[in-house]
Amino acid sequence: MTEVYEVATFYHHFDVIKEGDTPPPAITVRVCDSIACEMAGSSELLAKLPGILGKDVRVLHAPCIGRCETAPAAVVGQNPLPQASVEKIVALVKAKSVKHPTPDSRESHPHKDIVSPAYVDYAAYRAQGGYALAQSCIDGAKKREDVITVMENSGLRGLGGAGFPAGRKWKSVAAEPAPRLMAINIDEGEPGTFKDRWYLERDPHRFIEGALVAAWAVGIAEIYIYLRDEYHGCRAILEKEVAALQANPPCKLPAIHLRRGAGAYICGEESAMIESIEGKRGMPRLRPPYVAQVGLFNRPTLEHNMETLHWVREILEKGADWFASQGRNGRKGVRSFSVSGRVKKPGVHLAPAGITAKELIAEYCGGMLEGQKFYGYLPGGASGGILPASMADIPLDFDNPQPIRLFYRLGGGGDSLGQGPRHRRLAQPDQILLRGILRPVHALPRGHGEDAEAHRKKKWDQPLLKELSQAMMDASICGLGQAAPNPVLSVMKYFRTR
């Protein structure tokens, strides 16, 4: 019972109700208070909704729900609401509309075209030549060594943040003793990042075929897909489409398991995700041994981000040179950038690897909103740090010099901060961003004998913050923990006058 309790209390989306306690209301409204949504006014929603909805509806602030391009975002039960307003939320609550609508449903939703876009289902994907590559591999028309060589030559790297070369990872895991497993990470909890959801909602079979090819090349016995709990619509799509694939398979399939997260940012880290799949708390593991050697259920495990596998089919059909030739500034390939904030065209933009933030905003995002001046940006989500507009000519990719490389590698998120007369409260964006980012740090000075009021002072104790940041970076066994101080350190370095 102790283990059950510690697991249940670890995840944000479990309600643990003790004997005699009153259960929470039937409807819970979660309002995202992460970077893009805070900039778009989520704090006002959180202030107004409890009084309007009353005690029969629970209103909670929520970390990033992966809908930053339509900020502010909220979720009524399991029904996502982009461009949320008090009126829209109240309407969904009154209608008891708490389920994510499907593309073909007749349910009323103010933004159904956004939350449930049309997607390529199994029949349509097969009609477009889908799974022909996987079938040719599994039927023996291709050699494993040749396929892995193409992947190595393409320069495709892990697109979940770490950037490890995909082909090299395949070769490494294939050399380990069988049985081998695969774990696909779609937790995507880094604030500002939503590219995986974007692809899942539109073309789900492309990454599944990539997974089948990888499984064949590496000798994988079973595939585990780990999807964050906030993506209710994506889960329904995957359940339907995996079932369709298994009912009429184009070739012999390995076992495919869909596992659901329960609200834990840390499970974006590969070993924490594996612990969660095993039914435990999502706590990172000490290394060595590495996941490729001792991973899921203590077996050698090929771990990939969903988008990495999304590109496998196209690379093998068009060749390594097609992918490798598309980068800028000496980089290889393309990158899917999740762009939100004060730009004219937020969303997922496919651009050459190595493009700069200035080029990305000008060429793909239509520039800044009217009345806005480019002020700063987060190149890799909240944990990636905050850079000023004066550093917008740095290539957005993995191989930058330290410390810029650390800022990018956490993920494909990118929030753009603007200053303008219509958004006066963004005149000091670091205050807004760090109100959430510094929450874990707030409690730490107390262990140093500091007064509880110390963290509320307007003037930061910069020597203490640097000391605490260094301790976190040195002591954390997890890359996310090592990167946690980046926003604080970058603000102190690049935004001293703010």
C-alpha positions in Angstrom: 0.0 0.0 0.0 2.9 2.3 0.7 4.2 1.9 -2.9 0.7 2.5 -4.3 0.3 5.7 -2.3 3.7 7.1 -3.3 3.0 6.4 -6.9 -0.5 7.9 -6.8 0.7 11.1 -5.1 3.6 11.5 -7.5 1.4 12.3 -10.5 -0.6 15.6 -10.7 -3.6 14.1 -12.4 -4.4 11.6 -9.7 -6.7 12.7 -6.8 -6.0 10.8 -3.6 -9.1 11.0 -1.4 -8.6 10.0 2.2 -11.4 8.3 4.1 -13.9 10.9 5.3 -12.6 13.5 2.8 -15.0 15.2 0.4 -14.3 14.2 -3.3 -13.4 17.0 -5.7 -16.3 18.3 -7.9 -17.3 16.4 -10.9 -15.9 19.0 -13.3 -12.3 20.4 -13.1 -11.2 23.3 -15.2 -7.5 23.6 -15.7 -6.1 26.9 -16.9 -2.6 26.8 -18.3 -0.3 29.4 -16.5 2.9 28.6 -18.5 4.8 31.1 -20.5 2.7 31.8 -23.6 -0.6 31.5 -21.7 0.6 33.8 -18.9 1.6 36.3 -21.6 -1.9 36.0 -23.1 -3.8 36.7 -19.9 -4.3 33.3 -18.1 -3.8 34.9 -14.7 -7.0 37.0 -15.3 -8.9 33.8 -16.1 -7.7 32.1 -12.9 -8.7 35.2 -10.9 -12.2 35.4 -12.3 -13.3 31.8 -12.8 -13.7 30.5 -9.2 -16.2 33.2 -8.4 -18.2 32.8 -11.6 -18.2 28.9 -11.7 -18.9 28.5 -8.0 -18.0 25.7 -5.6 -19.4 22.9 -7.8 -16.5 23.3 -10.3 -12.9 23.0 -9.4 -10.5 25.5 -11.0 -6.8 24.7 -11.0 -3.8 26.3 -12.6 -1.9 23.9 -14.8 1.6 23.7 -16.2 2.0 23.8 -20.0 -0.7 21.7 -21.7 1.0 21.9 -25.1 -1.3 24.4 -26.8 0.9 27.5 -26.7 0.1 28.6 -30.3 -3.5 29.3 -29.2 -2.8 30.9 -25.8 -4.5 31.3 -23.4 -5.5 27.7 -23.2 -7.7 25.8 -20.8 -9.1 22.3 -20.4 -12.7 21.6 -19.2 -12.5 18.0 -17.9 -10.7 16.5 -20.9 -12.0 19.1 -23.4 -9.2 21.5 -24.5 -10.2 25.1 -25.2 -7.8 27.3 -27.2 -8.0 31.0 -27.1 -9.9 30.6 -23.9 -12.1 33.2 -22.4 -14.4 33.3 -19.3 -17.5 33.1 -21.6 -16.2 30.1 -23.6 -15.3 28.2 -20.4 -18.6 28.9 -18.8 -20.4 27.7 -21.9 -18.6 24.3 -21.9 -19.1 23.9 -18.2 -22.9 24.5 -18.5 -23.1 22.1 -21.4 -21.1 19.5 -19.4 -18.9 19.2 -22.5 -15.9 17.5 -20.8 -14.7 15.1 -23.6 -12.3 15.9 -26.4 -14.4 16.1 -29.6 -13.5 13.8 -32.4 -13.1 15.2 -36.0 -16.3 13.5 -37.1 -18.4 14.2 -34.0 -21.3 16.6 -34.0 -20.5 18.0 -30.5 -20.5 21.8 -30.3 -17.1 23.4 -29.7 -16.0 27.0 -30.4 -12.7 25.8 -31.9 -13.3 22.3 -33.1 -11.3 22.8 -36.3 -8.3 23.6 -34.0 -8.6 20.9 -31.4 -9.7 18.1 -33.8 -8.3 18.7 -37.3 -8.8 16.2 -40.0 -6.1 13.5 -40.1 -4.7 10.8 -42.4 -6.3 7.6 -41.1 -5.0 4.1 -41.8 -6.9 3.5 -45.1 -5.8 6.9 -46.5 -2.2 6.3 -45.4 -2.0 2.9 -47.1 -3.6 4.5 -50.2 -0.7 7.0 -50.3 1.9 4.3 -50.2 2.1 4.1 -46.4 3.7 1.0 -44.8 5.2 -0.1 -48.2 8.6 0.7 -46.8 8.0 -1.3 -43.6 6.7 -4.2 -45.6 9.8 -4.2 -47.9 12.1 -4.2 -44.8 10.3 -7.0 -43.0 9.9 -9.1 -46.1 13.6 -9.0 -46.7 13.9 -6.7 -49.6 16.3 -4.4 -47.6 19.3 -5.1 -45.5 19.5 -3.9 -41.9 23.0 -2.7 -42.3 22.1 -0.6 -45.4 19.2 1.0 -43.7 21.2 1.9 -40.6 23.9 3.4 -42.8 21.4 5.6 -44.6 20.2 6.8 -41.2 23.7 7.6 -40.1 24.5 9.5 -43.3 21.3 11.5 -43.1 22.5 13.3 -39.9 19.1 12.7 -38.3 19.4 13.3 -34.6 17.1 12.8 -31.6 14.5 15.5 -31.7 13.4 15.3 -28.1 16.2 17.5 -27.0 19.4 15.5 -26.5 20.3 15.4 -30.2 22.0 11.9 -30.2 22.5 10.7 -33.7 19.6 8.3 -34.6 21.6 5.9 -36.8 24.3 5.5 -34.2 21.7 4.8 -31.5 20.2 2.0 -33.7 23.6 0.4 -34.2 24.4 0.6 -30.5 21.1 -1.0 -29.3 21.3 -3.7 -32.0 24.6 -4.8 -30.6 23.0 -5.5 -27.2 21.6 -9.0 -26.3 18.0 -9.8 -27.1 15.2 -9.4 -26.3 15.3 -5.7 -27.0 12.5 -3.2 -26.5 11.5 0.3 -27.8 10.1 3.2 -25.8 8.7 6.1 -27.7 8.5 9.4 -25.7 5.5 11.6 -26.4 5.4 13.2 -23.0 6.3 16.7 -24.5 5.9 18.6 -21.2 8.5 21.3 -21.9 6.7 24.7 -21.8 6.5 26.2 -25.3 6.7 22.8 -27.1 3.8 21.2 -29.0 5.3 19.9 -32.3 4.7 16.2 -31.4 1.0 16.9 -30.8 0.8 18.8 -34.1 2.1 15.8 -36.1 0.0 13.3 -34.1 -3.2 15.2 -34.8 -2.6 15.2 -38.6 -0.4 12.2 -39.7 -0.2 9.6 -36.9 0.8 6.6 -39.0 4.1 8.2 -40.3 5.8 7.9 -36.9 4.3 4.4 -36.4 5.8 3.2 -39.7 9.1 4.8 -38.6 8.9 2.8 -35.4 8.3 -0.4 -37.3 11.3 0.1 -39.5 13.5 0.9 -36.5 12.1 -2.2 -34.7 13.0 -4.3 -37.7 16.5 -2.8 -38.1 17.4 -3.1 -34.4 15.6 -6.4 -33.6 12.9 -5.0 -31.3 10.5 -7.5 -29.7 7.9 -5.0 -28.4 7.1 -1.3 -28.8 5.8 1.0 -25.9 4.3 4.4 -26.8 4.2 6.8 -23.8 1.8 9.6 -24.4 1.2 12.6 -22.0 -2.1 12.6 -20.3 -3.0 16.1 -21.5 -3.2 14.8 -25.1 -6.7 13.2 -24.8 -7.5 13.6 -28.5 -4.2 12.1 -29.6 -4.8 9.1 -27.4 -8.2 8.5 -29.0 -6.5 8.7 -32.4 -3.7 6.3 -31.5 -6.1 3.8 -30.0 -8.2 3.8 -33.1 -5.4 3.8 -35.6 -3.2 1.2 -33.9 -6.2 -1.1 -33.7 -6.9 -0.6 -37.4 -3.2 -1.4 -38.2 -3.3 -4.6 -36.1 -6.6 -5.7 -37.6 -5.3 -5.5 -41.2 -1.5 -5.5 -40.9 0.7 -4.9 -44.0 3.4 -7.2 -42.5 4.3 -9.0 -39.3 4.1 -6.6 -36.4 5.8 -6.5 -33.1 3.5 -6.0 -30.1 2.5 -2.4 -29.7 1.5 -1.0 -26.3 0.1 2.4 -25.6 0.9 3.8 -22.1 -0.7 6.9 -20.7 1.1 9.4 -18.5 -0.6 11.0 -15.5 0.9 14.5 -15.3 4.6 14.7 -14.5 7.0 17.0 -16.3 10.0 14.8 -15.2 8.7 11.9 -17.4 10.0 13.7 -20.4 13.4 12.4 -19.3 14.0 9.0 -20.8 14.7 6.9 -17.7 11.9 8.6 -15.7 9.5 7.8 -18.6 10.7 4.1 -18.4 10.1 4.1 -14.6 6.6 5.4 -15.3 5.8 2.8 -17.9 6.8 0.2 -15.4 4.1 1.6 -13.0 6.5 3.4 -10.7 7.2 7.0 -9.8 8.8 8.8 -12.7 12.2 9.2 -11.1 15.4 9.4 -13.2 17.8 6.6 -12.9 21.5 6.8 -12.1 23.8 6.1 -15.1 25.5 3.9 -16.0 24.0 1.5 -17.0 22.4 3.4 -19.8 19.0 2.9 -21.2 20.4 1.3 -24.3 21.9 -1.4 -22.1 19.5 -1.7 -19.2 16.2 0.0 -19.9 12.6 -0.9 -19.9 12.0 -4.0 -17.7 15.8 -4.2 -17.5 16.1 -5.0 -21.2 18.2 -3.1 -23.8 15.9 -0.3 -25.0 15.8 1.9 -28.1 14.3 5.2 -26.8 13.1 7.8 -29.3 11.1 11.0 -29.5 8.1 10.7 -31.7 9.3 13.2 -34.2 12.6 11.4 -34.8 10.7 8.4 -36.0 8.4 10.7 -38.0 11.2 11.4 -40.5 12.4 7.8 -41.0 10.1 7.0 -43.9 10.9 10.1 -45.9 14.7 9.8 -45.3 14.7 6.2 -46.5 12.5 6.9 -49.5 14.3 10.1 -50.6 17.8 9.3 -49.5 20.2 10.6 -46.8 21.4 13.5 -49.0 17.8 14.8 -49.3 17.6 15.3 -45.5 21.3 16.3 -44.9 21.4 19.0 -47.6 18.6 21.2 -46.1 20.4 22.8 -43.1 21.9 26.3 -42.7 25.1 27.4 -41.1 26.7 24.0 -41.4 23.8 22.1 -39.9 22.0 19.1 -41.4 18.3 18.5 -41.9 15.2 20.2 -40.9 13.7 21.1 -37.6 10.1 21.5 -36.4 9.9 24.7 -34.4 7.0 25.3 -32.0 6.6 29.0 -32.1 4.3 31.0 -29.8 4.2 34.5 -28.3 4.0 37.9 -30.0 4.4 36.7 -33.6 1.8 37.0 -36.4 1.8 33.3 -37.3 2.4 31.1 -34.2 2.4 27.3 -34.7 4.7 24.6 -35.9 7.1 25.7 -38.6 9.3 23.3 -40.5 12.6 25.2 -41.2 16.2 24.3 -42.0 18.3 23.2 -39.0 20.6 26.1 -38.0 18.2 28.8 -38.9 18.4 31.8 -36.5 15.5 33.1 -34.4 15.5 36.4 -36.4 15.2 34.4 -39.7 12.6 32.1 -38.3 10.4 35.0 -37.2 10.8 37.0 -40.4 10.6 34.1 -43.0 8.1 31.7 -41.4 6.2 33.6 -38.7 5.3 36.7 -40.6 7.2 39.0 -38.2 6.1 40.3 -34.9 2.6 41.5 -34.2 1.7 45.1 -35.0 3.0 47.4 -32.3 5.4 44.8 -31.0 9.2 45.0 -30.9 11.2 41.8 -30.7 12.6 41.8 -27.2 13.7 38.2 -26.3 13.1 34.6 -26.9 13.3 31.1 -25.3 15.1 28.9 -27.8 14.4 25.6 -26.2 11.4 25.9 -23.9 11.4 27.3 -20.4 14.3 25.2 -19.2 16.4 26.4 -22.2 16.9 29.9 -20.8 15.9 33.3 -22.1 18.0 35.2 -24.7 17.7 38.8 -25.7 16.9 39.9 -29.3 20.6 41.0 -29.7 21.4 37.3 -29.7 18.9 36.3 -32.3 21.5 35.6 -35.0 22.7 32.4 -33.3 21.8 29.2 -35.2 19.0 27.3 -33.5 20.5 23.8 -33.3 22.5 21.5 -31.1 26.1 22.2 -31.9 26.5 25.8 -30.6 29.2 26.7 -28.1 28.5 26.5 -24.4 26.4 27.9 -22.8 24.1 28.5 -25.8 24.0 24.8 -26.6 22.3 24.1 -23.3 19.6 26.6 -24.1 18.5 24.8 -27.3 18.8 21.2 -26.4 15.7 20.9 -24.1 13.2 20.8 -27.0 11.7 22.4 -30.0 9.9 25.2 -28.2 10.3 28.8 -28.9 8.4 31.6 -27.2 8.9 35.1 -28.6 8.7 38.0 -26.3 7.6 41.4 -27.5 7.3 44.9 -26.1 4.6 47.3 -27.2 2.0 49.8 -26.1 -0.8 47.1 -26.3 0.9 44.8 -23.9 2.3 47.0 -21.1 2.6 44.2 -18.7 5.2 42.6 -20.9 7.5 45.5 -20.5 9.3 43.3 -17.9 8.7 39.8 -19.2 11.3 38.3 -16.8 9.1 39.1 -13.9 6.2 37.2 -15.4 8.2 34.3 -16.6 10.2 33.9 -13.4 7.2 34.0 -11.2 6.7 30.4 -12.2 10.2 29.4 -13.0 11.5 30.4 -9.6 8.9 28.4 -7.6 11.2 25.5 -7.0 14.0 27.9 -5.9 11.8 29.8 -3.5 11.8 27.1 -0.9 15.5 26.5 -1.1 16.8 29.5 0.8 15.0 28.3 3.9 17.4 25.5 4.1 20.2 28.0 4.2 18.7 29.7 7.3 17.1 32.5 5.3 13.8 34.1 6.3 10.7 33.0 4.4 10.3 36.5 3.1 13.6 36.5 1.4 12.3 35.1 -1.9 9.7 37.9 -2.1 12.1 40.7 -2.1 12.1 42.8 -5.2 15.9 42.7 -5.4 17.2 39.3 -6.0 20.0 37.8 -3.9 22.1 37.0 -7.0 25.1 35.4 -5.2 22.7 33.0 -3.4 20.8 32.2 -6.6 24.0 31.4 -8.4 25.1 29.2 -5.5 21.8 27.3 -5.6 21.9 27.1 -9.4 25.4 25.6 -9.3 24.3 23.1 -6.6 21.3 22.0 -8.8 23.5 21.6 -11.8 26.2 19.6 -10.0 23.9 17.4 -7.9 21.1 16.6 -10.3 21.2 13.1 -12.0 18.7 14.3 -14.6 19.3 16.6 -17.6 16.1 18.5 -16.7 17.3 19.2 -13.2 20.7 20.4 -14.6 18.9 22.8 -16.9 16.4 24.1 -14.4 18.6 27.1 -13.4 19.0 28.3 -17.0 16.2 30.9 -17.0 17.4 32.4 -13.8 21.0 32.5 -14.8 20.2 33.9 -18.3 18.0 36.7 -16.9 20.7 37.7 -14.5 23.3 37.7 -17.3 21.4 39.2 -20.2 18.6 41.3 -18.6 20.3 43.0 -15.8 18.5 46.3 -16.2 15.1 44.6 -16.0 
